[in-house]
Amino acid sequence: MRILVVEDDHKVAAFIQQGLEQEGHAVDVLHDGARAGDEAQAIDYDVAVLDVMLPGRSGFQVLRDMRARRATLPVLMLTAKNTVEDRVAGLDSGADDYMVKPFALAELSARLRALGRRGVPHEIVLRVADLELDSVHRTVRRGGQPIDLKPKEYALLEFLVRNADRPVTRSLIIEHVWNIHFDSISNVVEVHINSLRKKVDRGFSVQLIRTIRGVGYMLTGGAM
């Protein structure tokens, strides 16, 4: 997923970013809410994490700005306050979920995955030909055999599967699988595509990952 984190505590922000990136997500971090609305509108994020206590503006004000620019973006709010009134205020302000600090990264990640699935018409287990991807347990099988993928390989394959039978450009892949600081000159996309081909297609008569010359890549189980 592509995730926006708005958190003024640099240590907390780094903790969240490192943990989510280790799971293969692309994470952008802002340390104040001034640009959050613009970022939410300009970039196709899957979900956002928003701190309540931000310098200059409260998280509730930032949330209203984000909602005005992109109403459907799922938002999870973080706060150090743990009263029922605070939780109700957060949810009533338009947040989709609400977590209290300190929190377990595993729970945060699970809640973000749930928010990313909310309202999106897709199944938990995605299938293309004999390839199966379980988006909850983050496991992959082809022909019934498990495939061991690194986090970024999984993130790339999931993006291709969710866009099955539709060509996706290298730039679109970078935008959704890597973050805004990614060096677009790098050949990391090609390296990961080649790695996926070895793990997903090698030994099978049907090659699922195709190169679309002049465009990018496509995952399809149909004939070309």
N, C-alpha and C positions, 0 to 999 in steps of 0.2 A: 504494500500500500504506500501511497504518498501521504505523508503526515506532516502537519504544521504544528509546532510546539511554541506557545507563547508563554514564557516563564522568565521572570526577572532575576531569579536566583541562578547564577551561572553554574554552580555545582549541581543543583537539581536538574537544570536543563541538560547539562553534559551527561548526567547519569541516565536520563530518559533517552537522549539521543543515542548514546553508545549501546544501551540495551536493545532498543528497537532496531538499530542498524545491524546488530549482530544477528537479529532474526531475519534480516534481508529487506527490511523496509527502507524507503527513502525518507529522510527526516530533515526538514528545514526548521531552524530555530530563530525566533525573534525574542529580544529581551525587554521589549515594551510593546504596548498595544497600538502605537501610532500608525504602523504600516499594516497591521493585521487585516483590516478590511480590504485594503488594496491587494494584498497577497492572496487572500481567499478568493477574490474575484478574478485575479489574473492567472492563477495557477489551479489546475484541476486536482485539488486535494481530495483524498478519500475520507479523511477525518481530521479534526483539530483537537489539540489539548490546550486548554486555556486556564492560566492561573487567575484567581480572583483578585489577589493583592498585587496590582501592577503600579509602577510609578506614573504619576500624572493622571491616570484614568483607571477606574475600577474595571475588573474583568467583566462586570455586568454591562458597563458602557461599551466596552470593546465588543462584547457579544452582540449587542444591538446593532452596532455598526456592521459587523460581519453578516448578521442576518439580513440587513437591508441590502447588502451587496450580493449575497448568495444564500438564499433562505434555506436551501435543502442540505447544506453542509452539516454532517453530524459533529457535535461539539461535546467534549467531555471537560468539565471544569474541575480544577484542583484547588483545594483550600486547606488552611490550617485550622479552620473553625469547624467544630463537630456538633453544634447544636441542631436540633430538629428544625428550628426556625431558619438557620443558615442553609440547610439542605433544601428546604422548601423554597427559599428565596432563589437559590440557584436553579432549581428545576422550573420554577415559575417564570424565571427570566428568559427561558427558551433553551436551556441546556438539555442535551439528550441524556447525559449521565453526569454523576457527581462523585468525586472521590476525595477523601480526607487524607492529608499528610500526617504522618509518614505512611507510605503505601508500599506494597510489594510490586515490583516490576512485572512479575508474572501475571498478577491480577490486572494491572493496567493494560498490559498487552492483550489479555483475553477480552477485556471490555472493549478495547479499540477494534479488535477483530469482529466482535459482535456488532458494534456500531457500523463498521464498514459493510456488513452484510445487510443491515436494516434497510428495508424499503427498496432493495435492489433485487430485480427479478432473476436471481440465479440460484442454482441448487448448491447444496453443501458439497456433494460429490459431482465433479465436472467430468464429462466424458467426450473424447474425440477419438473415433474409431475404437481401438483396443487400449487406449491410454485413459487412465483414471487418476484424477487429482482430488484428494480430500482436503478441502480448504479449511476445515476445522483442525484436523490432526496434522496437516501439512505433510501428507504422505503422497507418494506417487507410485503407480503400478502401470506396467504395460504387459499385456498378455498374461495378467495375473502375477507377474514377477515384480517384486519391489525394486524401486530405483532409488539409490542414495544420492541426494542432491545437497550441495552447499546452499546456504541461505540465499545468496544472490542468484544462483541457478534456479532455485525454486521460485523466487520472485519473478524472474524473467519468464519461466515456463508458465506460471499462473497468468501473467499478463498476456502471453500468446494464446493460452487456452481460452481466456475470457474474450479474446478477439478472434476466435477461430474462424477460418474461412474469410478473413478480412486482412489485407496487407497492412502492416504497420511500419512506419518509417523508423529509421535509426533515431531521429530526434524525439519521436514520441516515446520510444523505448527508454531513452535517457531520461526524459521528463518524469516517467512514472516509476522507473526502477532505481534511478540514481537521483541525487538532489541537485539544487540550483548551483552548487559550487563545483559540480562535476566538470572535468576538462573534456570538452566535446571533441578535441583533436585526438584523444586517446582511442585506441582500437579495442577497448575493453568490451564493447558490445559484441564485436566479431569473435573475441576470445571466448566469451560466455556462450555464444551461439554454437561455436565449434565444440565446446565442452558438452553442451546439451545434446548435440547430434550424436556424439560418441555414446552417451548414456541412454538416450531415448530411442535413437534410430538404428544404431549398429546391431546387426544380426537379424533385422526385420526386413521383409521384402518391400513393405510400404514405408516410404520415408515421409514422416509427418511434417518436419520442419523444412520449409522451402525458402529459397532465395528468390525474391521478385526483383529482377534486374531493373535498376534505376529507381526503385521504390524503397525496398527494405526486406522484410521477412514476413512469412505467413505460416501458421500451423493449420494444417488441413488433412483430413482423412480421405478426401475425394481425389479423383483422378485429375491430373494437370495436362 
